[in-house]
Amino acid sequence: MAQQKSNNAKPRHTEQVEQPNSRTSEVSKKGEELKEELDKLLEEIIDDILEENAEEFVASYVQRGGE
């Protein structure tokens, strides 16, 4: 009889809780999209800088006097 009381005393959760997996996947997808956009933007910036400074960049690596 004591076992029956302990079983009845446990709260039963019948409510449906929002599934965290769907929310997590949405956030993960959004994060991936932002990462791709940031990568593209950084690549464009780096390319622009290298184009503007290409001559200076190459000249800095020219060996002088047998270096």
CHARMM-style PDB file with segment names, atoms N, HN, CA, C and O in Angstrom:
ATOM      1  N   MET     1       0.820  -1.180   0.000  1.00  0.00      PROA
ATOM      2  CA  MET     1       0.000   0.000   0.000  1.00  0.00      PROA
ATOM      3  C   MET     1       0.869   1.250   0.000  1.00  0.00      PROA
ATOM      4  O   MET     1       0.498   2.264  -0.592  1.00  0.00      PROA
ATOM      5  N   ALA     2       2.020   1.185   0.658  1.00  0.00      PROA
ATOM      6  HN  ALA     2       2.321   0.361   1.139  1.00  0.00      PROA
ATOM      7  CA  ALA     2       2.930   2.330   0.685  1.00  0.00      PROA
ATOM      8  C   ALA     2       3.455   2.645  -0.702  1.00  0.00      PROA
ATOM      9  O   ALA     2       3.696   3.806  -1.031  1.00  0.00      PROA
ATOM     10  N   GLN     3       3.633   1.612  -1.518  1.00  0.00      PROA
ATOM     11  HN  GLN     3       3.437   0.668  -1.251  1.00  0.00      PROA
ATOM     12  CA  GLN     3       4.112   1.827  -2.870  1.00  0.00      PROA
ATOM     13  C   GLN     3       3.067   2.545  -3.710  1.00  0.00      PROA
ATOM     14  O   GLN     3       3.420   3.364  -4.558  1.00  0.00      PROA
ATOM     15  N   GLN     4       1.837   2.268  -3.501  1.00  0.00      PROA
ATOM     16  HN  GLN     4       1.550   1.603  -2.811  1.00  0.00      PROA
ATOM     17  CA  GLN     4       0.775   2.918  -4.254  1.00  0.00      PROA
ATOM     18  C   GLN     4       0.741   4.413  -3.955  1.00  0.00      PROA
ATOM     19  O   GLN     4       0.531   5.213  -4.867  1.00  0.00      PROA
ATOM     20  N   LYS     5       0.940   4.804  -2.715  1.00  0.00      PROA
ATOM     21  HN  LYS     5       1.110   4.155  -1.974  1.00  0.00      PROA
ATOM     22  CA  LYS     5       0.943   6.214  -2.355  1.00  0.00      PROA
ATOM     23  C   LYS     5       2.116   6.938  -2.989  1.00  0.00      PROA
ATOM     24  O   LYS     5       1.960   8.060  -3.471  1.00  0.00      PROA
ATOM     25  N   SER     6       3.290   6.316  -2.999  1.00  0.00      PROA
ATOM     26  HN  SER     6       3.417   5.405  -2.608  1.00  0.00      PROA
ATOM     27  CA  SER     6       4.455   6.974  -3.587  1.00  0.00      PROA
ATOM     28  C   SER     6       4.293   7.137  -5.094  1.00  0.00      PROA
ATOM     29  O   SER     6       4.739   8.137  -5.656  1.00  0.00      PROA
ATOM     30  N   ASN     7       3.666   6.176  -5.750  1.00  0.00      PROA
ATOM     31  HN  ASN     7       3.304   5.363  -5.293  1.00  0.00      PROA
ATOM     32  CA  ASN     7       3.408   6.293  -7.179  1.00  0.00      PROA
ATOM     33  C   ASN     7       2.412   7.403  -7.472  1.00  0.00      PROA
ATOM     34  O   ASN     7       2.556   8.122  -8.461  1.00  0.00      PROA
ATOM     35  N   ASN     8       1.420   7.547  -6.633  1.00  0.00      PROA
ATOM     36  HN  ASN     8       1.303   6.963  -5.829  1.00  0.00      PROA
ATOM     37  CA  ASN     8       0.417   8.582  -6.826  1.00  0.00      PROA
ATOM     38  C   ASN     8       0.954   9.961  -6.474  1.00  0.00      PROA
ATOM     39  O   ASN     8       0.460  10.964  -6.990  1.00  0.00      PROA
ATOM     40  N   ALA     9       1.945  10.028  -5.616  1.00  0.00      PROA
ATOM     41  HN  ALA     9       2.346   9.214  -5.197  1.00  0.00      PROA
ATOM     42  CA  ALA     9       2.491  11.307  -5.171  1.00  0.00      PROA
ATOM     43  C   ALA     9       3.368  11.957  -6.243  1.00  0.00      PROA
ATOM     44  O   ALA     9       3.586  13.168  -6.202  1.00  0.00      PROA
ATOM     45  N   LYS    10       3.866  11.185  -7.185  1.00  0.00      PROA
ATOM     46  HN  LYS    10       3.689  10.202  -7.218  1.00  0.00      PROA
ATOM     47  CA  LYS    10       4.727  11.743  -8.231  1.00  0.00      PROA
ATOM     48  C   LYS    10       3.898  12.591  -9.181  1.00  0.00      PROA
ATOM     49  O   LYS    10       2.842  12.155  -9.639  1.00  0.00      PROA
ATOM     50  N   PRO    11       4.362  13.791  -9.480  1.00  0.00      PROA
ATOM     51  CA  PRO    11       3.604  14.623 -10.419  1.00  0.00      PROA
ATOM     52  C   PRO    11       3.713  14.060 -11.829  1.00  0.00      PROA
ATOM     53  O   PRO    11       4.769  13.588 -12.251  1.00  0.00      PROA
ATOM     54  N   ARG    12       2.629  14.120 -12.521  1.00  0.00      PROA
ATOM     55  HN  ARG    12       1.772  14.503 -12.178  1.00  0.00      PROA
ATOM     56  CA  ARG    12       2.612  13.641 -13.897  1.00  0.00      PROA
ATOM     57  C   ARG    12       2.505  14.839 -14.817  1.00  0.00      PROA
ATOM     58  O   ARG    12       1.607  15.671 -14.686  1.00  0.00      PROA
ATOM     59  N   HSD    13       3.419  14.907 -15.733  1.00  0.00      PROA
ATOM     60  HN  HSD    13       4.148  14.231 -15.840  1.00  0.00      PROA
ATOM     61  CA  HSD    13       3.432  16.016 -16.686  1.00  0.00      PROA
ATOM     62  C   HSD    13       2.840  15.534 -17.997  1.00  0.00      PROA
ATOM     63  O   HSD    13       3.438  14.728 -18.710  1.00  0.00      PROA
ATOM     64  N   THR    14       1.670  16.036 -18.298  1.00  0.00      PROA
ATOM     65  HN  THR    14       1.184  16.691 -17.719  1.00  0.00      PROA
ATOM     66  CA  THR    14       1.034  15.644 -19.547  1.00  0.00      PROA
ATOM     67  C   THR    14       1.059  16.777 -20.556  1.00  0.00      PROA
ATOM     68  O   THR    14       0.655  16.605 -21.706  1.00  0.00      PROA
ATOM     69  N   GLU    15       1.543  17.953 -20.116  1.00  0.00      PROA
ATOM     70  HN  GLU    15       1.871  18.093 -19.182  1.00  0.00      PROA
ATOM     71  CA  GLU    15       1.615  19.088 -21.028  1.00  0.00      PROA
ATOM     72  C   GLU    15       2.701  18.858 -22.064  1.00  0.00      PROA
ATOM     73  O   GLU    15       3.731  18.244 -21.786  1.00  0.00      PROA
ATOM     74  N   GLN    16       2.456  19.350 -23.236  1.00  0.00      PROA
ATOM     75  HN  GLN    16       1.619  19.849 -23.462  1.00  0.00      PROA
ATOM     76  CA  GLN    16       3.455  19.263 -24.296  1.00  0.00      PROA
ATOM     77  C   GLN    16       4.325  20.503 -24.216  1.00  0.00      PROA
ATOM     78  O   GLN    16       3.828  21.626 -24.305  1.00  0.00      PROA
ATOM     79  N   VAL    17       5.586  20.306 -24.055  1.00  0.00      PROA
ATOM     80  HN  VAL    17       5.990  19.394 -23.983  1.00  0.00      PROA
ATOM     81  CA  VAL    17       6.536  21.404 -23.995  1.00  0.00      PROA
ATOM     82  C   VAL    17       7.058  21.655 -25.407  1.00  0.00      PROA
ATOM     83  O   VAL    17       7.240  20.720 -26.186  1.00  0.00      PROA
ATOM     84  N   GLU    18       7.299  22.943 -25.731  1.00  0.00      PROA
ATOM     85  HN  GLU    18       7.151  23.703 -25.097  1.00  0.00      PROA
ATOM     86  CA  GLU    18       7.839  23.270 -27.057  1.00  0.00      PROA
ATOM     87  C   GLU    18       9.146  22.527 -27.251  1.00  0.00      PROA
ATOM     88  O   GLU    18      10.009  22.532 -26.373  1.00  0.00      PROA
ATOM     89  N   GLN    19       9.285  21.904 -28.376  1.00  0.00      PROA
ATOM     90  HN  GLN    19       8.584  21.900 -29.089  1.00  0.00      PROA
ATOM     91  CA  GLN    19      10.472  21.102 -28.633  1.00  0.00      PROA
ATOM     92  C   GLN    19      11.671  22.012 -28.865  1.00  0.00      PROA
ATOM     93  O   GLN    19      11.656  22.839 -29.777  1.00  0.00      PROA
ATOM     94  N   PRO    20      12.702  21.865 -28.054  1.00  0.00      PROA
ATOM     95  CA  PRO    20      13.869  22.720 -28.216  1.00  0.00      PROA
ATOM     96  C   PRO    20      14.644  22.444 -29.494  1.00  0.00      PROA
ATOM     97  O   PRO    20      15.367  23.323 -29.962  1.00  0.00      PROA
ATOM     98  N   ASN    21      14.523  21.265 -30.072  1.00  0.00      PROA
ATOM     99  HN  ASN    21      13.936  20.550 -29.692  1.00  0.00      PROA
ATOM    100  CA  ASN    21      15.262  20.922 -31.290  1.00  0.00      PROA
ATOM    101  C   ASN    21      14.858  21.805 -32.457  1.00  0.00      PROA
ATOM    102  O   ASN    21      15.713  22.219 -33.241  1.00  0.00      PROA
ATOM    103  N   SER    22      13.573  22.101 -32.587  1.00  0.00      PROA
ATOM    104  HN  SER    22      12.879  21.765 -31.950  1.00  0.00      PROA
ATOM    105  CA  SER    22      13.131  22.941 -33.701  1.00  0.00      PROA
ATOM    106  C   SER    22      13.667  24.357 -33.536  1.00  0.00      PROA
ATOM    107  O   SER    22      14.091  24.977 -34.512  1.00  0.00      PROA
ATOM    108  N   ARG    23      13.653  24.864 -32.329  1.00  0.00      PROA
ATOM    109  HN  ARG    23      13.308  24.360 -31.537  1.00  0.00      PROA
ATOM    110  CA  ARG    23      14.169  26.211 -32.054  1.00  0.00      PROA
ATOM    111  C   ARG    23      15.683  26.246 -32.261  1.00  0.00      PROA
ATOM    112  O   ARG    23      16.213  27.201 -32.830  1.00  0.00      PROA
ATOM    113  N   THR    24      16.362  25.225 -31.808  1.00  0.00      PROA
ATOM    114  HN  THR    24      15.932  24.449 -31.346  1.00  0.00      PROA
ATOM    115  CA  THR    24      17.807  25.150 -31.958  1.00  0.00      PROA
ATOM    116  C   THR    24      18.194  25.084 -33.432  1.00  0.00      PROA
ATOM    117  O   THR    24      19.161  25.723 -33.847  1.00  0.00      PROA
ATOM    118  N   SER    25      17.456  24.326 -34.216  1.00  0.00      PROA
ATOM    119  HN  SER    25      16.670  23.807 -33.878  1.00  0.00      PROA
ATOM    120  CA  SER    25      17.789  24.212 -35.631  1.00  0.00      PROA
ATOM    121  C   SER    25      17.561  25.531 -36.360  1.00  0.00      PROA
ATOM    122  O   SER    25      18.305  25.865 -37.282  1.00  0.00      PROA
ATOM    123  N   GLU    26      16.530  26.292 -35.951  1.00  0.00      PROA
ATOM    124  HN  GLU    26      15.926  26.021 -35.201  1.00  0.00      PROA
ATOM    125  CA  GLU    26      16.289  27.602 -36.554  1.00  0.00      PROA
ATOM    126  C   GLU    26      17.449  28.549 -36.255  1.00  0.00      PROA
ATOM    127  O   GLU    26      17.927  29.254 -37.144  1.00  0.00      PROA
ATOM    128  N   VAL    27      17.896  28.563 -35.007  1.00  0.00      PROA
ATOM    129  HN  VAL    27      17.507  27.991 -34.284  1.00  0.00      PROA
ATOM    130  CA  VAL    27      18.994  29.427 -34.600  1.00  0.00      PROA
ATOM    131  C   VAL    27      20.281  28.999 -35.301  1.00  0.00      PROA
ATOM    132  O   VAL    27      21.063  29.843 -35.738  1.00  0.00      PROA
ATOM    133  N   SER    28      20.496  27.702 -35.406  1.00  0.00      PROA
ATOM    134  HN  SER    28      19.861  27.016 -35.051  1.00  0.00      PROA
ATOM    135  CA  SER    28      21.686  27.186 -36.081  1.00  0.00      PROA
ATOM    136  C   SER    28      21.686  27.576 -37.557  1.00  0.00      PROA
ATOM    137  O   SER    28      22.717  27.972 -38.100  1.00  0.00      PROA
ATOM    138  N   LYS    29      20.534  27.464 -38.198  1.00  0.00      PROA
ATOM    139  HN  LYS    29      19.696  27.143 -37.757  1.00  0.00      PROA
ATOM    140  CA  LYS    29      20.419  27.817 -39.615  1.00  0.00      PROA
ATOM    141  C   LYS    29      20.692  29.304 -39.803  1.00  0.00      PROA
ATOM    142  O   LYS    29      21.411  29.689 -40.725  1.00  0.00      PROA
ATOM    143  N   LYS    30      20.126  30.141 -38.938  1.00  0.00      PROA
ATOM    144  HN  LYS    30      19.542  29.828 -38.189  1.00  0.00      PROA
ATOM    145  CA  LYS    30      20.331  31.586 -39.014  1.00  0.00      PROA
ATOM    146  C   LYS    30      21.813  31.910 -38.796  1.00  0.00      PROA
ATOM    147  O   LYS    30      22.369  32.772 -39.477  1.00  0.00      PROA
ATOM    148  N   GLY    31      22.443  31.226 -37.854  1.00  0.00      PROA
ATOM    149  HN  GLY    31      21.992  30.526 -37.301  1.00  0.00      PROA
ATOM    150  CA  GLY    31      23.860  31.431 -37.588  1.00  0.00      PROA
ATOM    151  C   GLY    31      24.725  31.081 -38.786  1.00  0.00      PROA
ATOM    152  O   GLY    31      25.677  31.796 -39.099  1.00  0.00      PROA
ATOM    153  N   GLU    32      24.400  29.992 -39.452  1.00  0.00      PROA
ATOM    154  HN  GLU    32      23.627  29.411 -39.198  1.00  0.00      PROA
ATOM    155  CA  GLU    32      25.148  29.584 -40.647  1.00  0.00      PROA
ATOM    156  C   GLU    32      25.000  30.614 -41.764  1.00  0.00      PROA
ATOM    157  O   GLU    32      25.962  30.920 -42.469  1.00  0.00      PROA
ATOM    158  N   GLU    33      23.779  31.149 -41.920  1.00  0.00      PROA
ATOM    159  HN  GLU    33      22.998  30.901 -41.348  1.00  0.00      PROA
ATOM    160  CA  GLU    33      23.552  32.161 -42.953  1.00  0.00      PROA
ATOM    161  C   GLU    33      24.365  33.420 -42.667  1.00  0.00      PROA
ATOM    162  O   GLU    33      24.973  33.994 -43.570  1.00  0.00      PROA
ATOM    163  N   LEU    34      24.370  33.842 -41.405  1.00  0.00      PROA
ATOM    164  HN  LEU    34      23.876  33.376 -40.672  1.00  0.00      PROA
ATOM    165  CA  LEU    34      25.149  35.026 -41.026  1.00  0.00      PROA
ATOM    166  C   LEU    34      26.638  34.794 -41.223  1.00  0.00      PROA
ATOM    167  O   LEU    34      27.356  35.693 -41.660  1.00  0.00      PROA
ATOM    168  N   LYS    35      27.104  33.592 -40.903  1.00  0.00      PROA
ATOM    169  HN  LYS    35      26.520  32.862 -40.547  1.00  0.00      PROA
ATOM    170  CA  LYS    35      28.521  33.259 -41.080  1.00  0.00      PROA
ATOM    171  C   LYS    35      28.905  33.332 -42.559  1.00  0.00      PROA
ATOM    172  O   LYS    35      29.961  33.864 -42.903  1.00  0.00      PROA
ATOM    173  N   GLU    36      28.056  32.801 -43.426  1.00  0.00      PROA
ATOM    174  HN  GLU    36      27.198  32.368 -43.147  1.00  0.00      PROA
ATOM    175  CA  GLU    36      28.342  32.831 -44.865  1.00  0.00      PROA
ATOM    176  C   GLU    36      28.388  34.272 -45.379  1.00  0.00      PROA
ATOM    177  O   GLU    36      29.265  34.628 -46.165  1.00  0.00      PROA
ATOM    178  N   GLU    37      27.436  35.098 -44.930  1.00  0.00      PROA
ATOM    179  HN  GLU    37      26.723  34.808 -44.291  1.00  0.00      PROA
ATOM    180  CA  GLU    37      27.425  36.498 -45.346  1.00  0.00      PROA
ATOM    181  C   GLU    37      28.683  37.225 -44.871  1.00  0.00      PROA
ATOM    182  O   GLU    37      29.274  38.004 -45.618  1.00  0.00      PROA
ATOM    183  N   LEU    38      29.085  36.969 -43.639  1.00  0.00      PROA
ATOM    184  HN  LEU    38      28.605  36.335 -43.032  1.00  0.00      PROA
ATOM    185  CA  LEU    38      30.285  37.594 -43.089  1.00  0.00      PROA
ATOM    186  C   LEU    38      31.530  37.145 -43.842  1.00  0.00      PROA
ATOM    187  O   LEU    38      32.406  37.959 -44.136  1.00  0.00      PROA
ATOM    188  N   ASP    39      31.615  35.858 -44.154  1.00  0.00      PROA
ATOM    189  HN  ASP    39      30.904  35.197 -43.915  1.00  0.00      PROA
ATOM    190  CA  ASP    39      32.756  35.344 -44.917  1.00  0.00      PROA
ATOM    191  C   ASP    39      32.854  36.008 -46.287  1.00  0.00      PROA
ATOM    192  O   ASP    39      33.944  36.377 -46.724  1.00  0.00      PROA
ATOM    193  N   LYS    40      31.716  36.161 -46.962  1.00  0.00      PROA
ATOM    194  HN  LYS    40      30.831  35.861 -46.607  1.00  0.00      PROA
ATOM    195  CA  LYS    40      31.712  36.812 -48.281  1.00  0.00      PROA
ATOM    196  C   LYS    40      32.156  38.270 -48.173  1.00  0.00      PROA
ATOM    197  O   LYS    40      32.932  38.753 -48.997  1.00  0.00      PROA
ATOM    198  N   LEU    41      31.661  38.961 -47.156  1.00  0.00      PROA
ATOM    199  HN  LEU    41      31.030  38.569 -46.487  1.00  0.00      PROA
ATOM    200  CA  LEU    41      32.015  40.355 -46.960  1.00  0.00      PROA
ATOM    201  C   LEU    41      33.510  40.514 -46.674  1.00  0.00      PROA
ATOM    202  O   LEU    41      34.164  41.389 -47.241  1.00  0.00      PROA
ATOM    203  N   LEU    42      34.042  39.676 -45.803  1.00  0.00      PROA
ATOM    204  HN  LEU    42      33.511  38.965 -45.342  1.00  0.00      PROA
ATOM    205  CA  LEU    42      35.473  39.738 -45.498  1.00  0.00      PROA
ATOM    206  C   LEU    42      36.320  39.430 -46.724  1.00  0.00      PROA
ATOM    207  O   LEU    42      37.352  40.065 -46.939  1.00  0.00      PROA
ATOM    208  N   GLU    43      35.901  38.477 -47.517  1.00  0.00      PROA
ATOM    209  HN  GLU    43      35.062  37.961 -47.342  1.00  0.00      PROA
ATOM    210  CA  GLU    43      36.637  38.131 -48.737  1.00  0.00      PROA
ATOM    211  C   GLU    43      36.668  39.312 -49.702  1.00  0.00      PROA
ATOM    212  O   GLU    43      37.703  39.601 -50.303  1.00  0.00      PROA
ATOM    213  N   GLU    44      35.532  39.996 -49.849  1.00  0.00      PROA
ATOM    214  HN  GLU    44      34.691  39.762 -49.361  1.00  0.00      PROA
ATOM    215  CA  GLU    44      35.483  41.171 -50.724  1.00  0.00      PROA
ATOM    216  C   GLU    44      36.401  42.275 -50.219  1.00  0.00      PROA
ATOM    217  O   GLU    44      37.111  42.902 -51.005  1.00  0.00      PROA
ATOM    218  N   ILE    45      36.392  42.512 -48.922  1.00  0.00      PROA
ATOM    219  HN  ILE    45      35.815  42.002 -48.284  1.00  0.00      PROA
ATOM    220  CA  ILE    45      37.230  43.559 -48.336  1.00  0.00      PROA
ATOM    221  C   ILE    45      38.707  43.234 -48.539  1.00  0.00      PROA
ATOM    222  O   ILE    45      39.491  44.104 -48.918  1.00  0.00      PROA
ATOM    223  N   ILE    46      39.078  42.001 -48.291  1.00  0.00      PROA
ATOM    224  HN  ILE    46      38.441  41.295 -47.984  1.00  0.00      PROA
ATOM    225  CA  ILE    46      40.481  41.592 -48.461  1.00  0.00      PROA
ATOM    226  C   ILE    46      40.904  41.741 -49.910  1.00  0.00      PROA
ATOM    227  O   ILE    46      41.997  42.235 -50.188  1.00  0.00      PROA
ATOM    228  N   ASP    47      40.055  41.320 -50.838  1.00  0.00      PROA
ATOM    229  HN  ASP    47      39.168  40.918 -50.613  1.00  0.00      PROA
ATOM    230  CA  ASP    47      40.372  41.450 -52.264  1.00  0.00      PROA
ATOM    231  C   ASP    47      40.553  42.916 -52.652  1.00  0.00      PROA
ATOM    232  O   ASP    47      41.486  43.258 -53.379  1.00  0.00      PROA
ATOM    233  N   ASP    48      39.665  43.779 -52.168  1.00  0.00      PROA
ATOM    234  HN  ASP    48      38.907  43.502 -51.577  1.00  0.00      PROA
ATOM    235  CA  ASP    48      39.768  45.215 -52.472  1.00  0.00      PROA
ATOM    236  C   ASP    48      41.076  45.803 -51.944  1.00  0.00      PROA
ATOM    237  O   ASP    48      41.741  46.577 -52.633  1.00  0.00      PROA
ATOM    238  N   ILE    49      41.431  45.435 -50.737  1.00  0.00      PROA
ATOM    239  HN  ILE    49      40.891  44.807 -50.177  1.00  0.00      PROA
ATOM    240  CA  ILE    49      42.665  45.957 -50.137  1.00  0.00      PROA
ATOM    241  C   ILE    49      43.877  45.467 -50.920  1.00  0.00      PROA
ATOM    242  O   ILE    49      44.792  46.244 -51.192  1.00  0.00      PROA
ATOM    243  N   LEU    50      43.894  44.196 -51.284  1.00  0.00      PROA
ATOM    244  HN  LEU    50      43.150  43.565 -51.063  1.00  0.00      PROA
ATOM    245  CA  LEU    50      45.026  43.662 -52.033  1.00  0.00      PROA
ATOM    246  C   LEU    50      45.135  44.309 -53.416  1.00  0.00      PROA
ATOM    247  O   LEU    50      46.242  44.557 -53.895  1.00  0.00      PROA
ATOM    248  N   GLU    51      44.014  44.579 -54.052  1.00  0.00      PROA
ATOM    249  HN  GLU    51      43.115  44.377 -53.663  1.00  0.00      PROA
ATOM    250  CA  GLU    51      44.051  45.236 -55.357  1.00  0.00      PROA
ATOM    251  C   GLU    51      44.625  46.640 -55.240  1.00  0.00      PROA
ATOM    252  O   GLU    51      45.426  47.055 -56.078  1.00  0.00      PROA
ATOM    253  N   GLU    52      44.224  47.371 -54.212  1.00  0.00      PROA
ATOM    254  HN  GLU    52      43.573  47.034 -53.531  1.00  0.00      PROA
ATOM    255  CA  GLU    52      44.703  48.740 -54.023  1.00  0.00      PROA
ATOM    256  C   GLU    52      46.183  48.780 -53.662  1.00  0.00      PROA
ATOM    257  O   GLU    52      46.908  49.681 -54.086  1.00  0.00      PROA
ATOM    258  N   ASN    53      46.620  47.818 -52.893  1.00  0.00      PROA
ATOM    259  HN  ASN    53      46.032  47.086 -52.549  1.00  0.00      PROA
ATOM    260  CA  ASN    53      47.989  47.837 -52.385  1.00  0.00      PROA
ATOM    261  C   ASN    53      48.871  46.778 -53.028  1.00  0.00      PROA
ATOM    262  O   ASN    53      49.916  46.436 -52.474  1.00  0.00      PROA
ATOM    263  N   ALA    54      48.481  46.256 -54.172  1.00  0.00      PROA
ATOM    264  HN  ALA    54      47.633  46.534 -54.622  1.00  0.00      PROA
ATOM    265  CA  ALA    54      49.227  45.156 -54.787  1.00  0.00      PROA
ATOM    266  C   ALA    54      50.657  45.554 -55.115  1.00  0.00      PROA
ATOM    267  O   ALA    54      51.586  44.789 -54.853  1.00  0.00      PROA
ATOM    268  N   GLU    55      50.846  46.734 -55.682  1.00  0.00      PROA
ATOM    269  HN  GLU    55      50.091  47.355 -55.895  1.00  0.00      PROA
ATOM    270  CA  GLU    55      52.187  47.160 -56.059  1.00  0.00      PROA
ATOM    271  C   GLU    55      53.068  47.309 -54.822  1.00  0.00      PROA
ATOM    272  O   GLU    55      54.210  46.849 -54.807  1.00  0.00      PROA
ATOM    273  N   GLU    56      52.549  47.936 -53.814  1.00  0.00      PROA
ATOM    274  HN  GLU    56      51.621  48.309 -53.826  1.00  0.00      PROA
ATOM    275  CA  GLU    56      53.301  48.107 -52.564  1.00  0.00      PROA
ATOM    276  C   GLU    56      53.570  46.756 -51.912  1.00  0.00      PROA
ATOM    277  O   GLU    56      54.652  46.532 -51.370  1.00  0.00      PROA
ATOM    278  N   PHE    57      52.605  45.868 -51.961  1.00  0.00      PROA
ATOM    279  HN  PHE    57      51.726  46.050 -52.401  1.00  0.00      PROA
ATOM    280  CA  PHE    57      52.727  44.543 -51.373  1.00  0.00      PROA
ATOM    281  C   PHE    57      53.845  43.756 -52.042  1.00  0.00      PROA
ATOM    282  O   PHE    57      54.665  43.136 -51.365  1.00  0.00      PROA
ATOM    283  N   VAL    58      53.878  43.779 -53.381  1.00  0.00      PROA
ATOM    284  HN  VAL    58      53.212  44.282 -53.931  1.00  0.00      PROA
ATOM    285  CA  VAL    58      54.901  43.052 -54.131  1.00  0.00      PROA
ATOM    286  C   VAL    58      56.260  43.695 -53.919  1.00  0.00      PROA
ATOM    287  O   VAL    58      57.256  42.991 -53.750  1.00  0.00      PROA
ATOM    288  N   ALA    59      56.319  45.021 -53.926  1.00  0.00      PROA
ATOM    289  HN  ALA    59      55.511  45.593 -54.064  1.00  0.00      PROA
ATOM    290  CA  ALA    59      57.592  45.722 -53.760  1.00  0.00      PROA
ATOM    291  C   ALA    59      58.232  45.427 -52.410  1.00  0.00      PROA
ATOM    292  O   ALA    59      59.458  45.430 -52.297  1.00  0.00      PROA
ATOM    293  N   SER    60      57.446  45.178 -51.411  1.00  0.00      PROA
ATOM    294  HN  SER    60      56.450  45.175 -51.503  1.00  0.00      PROA
ATOM    295  CA  SER    60      57.996  44.909 -50.082  1.00  0.00      PROA
ATOM    296  C   SER    60      58.684  43.546 -50.016  1.00  0.00      PROA
ATOM    297  O   SER    60      59.453  43.289 -49.090  1.00  0.00      PROA
ATOM    298  N   TYR    61      58.416  42.677 -50.981  1.00  0.00      PROA
ATOM    299  HN  TYR    61      57.790  42.886 -51.733  1.00  0.00      PROA
ATOM    300  CA  TYR    61      59.032  41.357 -51.004  1.00  0.00      PROA
ATOM    301  C   TYR    61      60.164  41.238 -52.022  1.00  0.00      PROA
ATOM    302  O   TYR    61      60.709  40.150 -52.207  1.00  0.00      PROA
ATOM    303  N   VAL    62      60.519  42.311 -52.669  1.00  0.00      PROA
ATOM    304  HN  VAL    62      60.076  43.195 -52.519  1.00  0.00      PROA
ATOM    305  CA  VAL    62      61.605  42.287 -53.620  1.00  0.00      PROA
ATOM    306  C   VAL    62      62.920  42.187 -52.852  1.00  0.00      PROA
ATOM    307  O   VAL    62      63.159  42.947 -51.913  1.00  0.00      PROA
ATOM    308  N   GLN    63      63.771  41.241 -53.259  1.00  0.00      PROA
ATOM    309  HN  GLN    63      63.576  40.623 -54.021  1.00  0.00      PROA
ATOM    310  CA  GLN    63      65.049  41.096 -52.579  1.00  0.00      PROA
ATOM    311  C   GLN    63      65.982  42.217 -52.969  1.00  0.00      PROA
ATOM    312  O   GLN    63      66.087  42.598 -54.135  1.00  0.00      PROA
ATOM    313  N   ARG    64      66.654  42.731 -51.967  1.00  0.00      PROA
ATOM    314  HN  ARG    64      66.569  42.421 -51.020  1.00  0.00      PROA
ATOM    315  CA  ARG    64      67.599  43.825 -52.217  1.00  0.00      PROA
ATOM    316  C   ARG    64      68.984  43.402 -51.775  1.00  0.00      PROA
ATOM    317  O   ARG    64      69.172  42.933 -50.652  1.00  0.00      PROA
ATOM    318  N   GLY    65      69.936  43.566 -52.645  1.00  0.00      PROA
ATOM    319  HN  GLY    65      69.784  43.946 -53.557  1.00  0.00      PROA
ATOM    320  CA  GLY    65      71.341  43.318 -52.283  1.00  0.00      PROA
ATOM    321  C   GLY    65      71.625  41.899 -51.817  1.00  0.00      PROA
ATOM    322  O   GLY    65      72.417  41.696 -50.896  1.00  0.00      PROA
ATOM    323  N   GLY    66      71.000  40.936 -52.430  1.00  0.00      PROA
ATOM    324  HN  GLY    66      70.357  41.102 -53.177  1.00  0.00      PROA
ATOM    325  CA  GLY    66      71.295  39.516 -52.093  1.00  0.00      PROA
ATOM    326  C   GLY    66      70.631  39.032 -50.839  1.00  0.00      PROA
ATOM    327  O   GLY    66      71.038  38.009 -50.289  1.00  0.00      PROA
ATOM    328  N   GLU    67      69.643  39.713 -50.373  1.00  0.00      PROA
ATOM    329  HN  GLU    67      69.313  40.544 -50.820  1.00  0.00      PROA
ATOM    330  CA  GLU    67      68.938  39.255 -49.162  1.00  0.00      PROA
ATOM    331  C   GLU    67      68.209  37.963 -49.415  1.00  0.00      PROA
ATOM    332  OT1 GLU    67      67.563  37.432 -48.511  1.00  0.00      PROA
TER     333      GLU     67
END
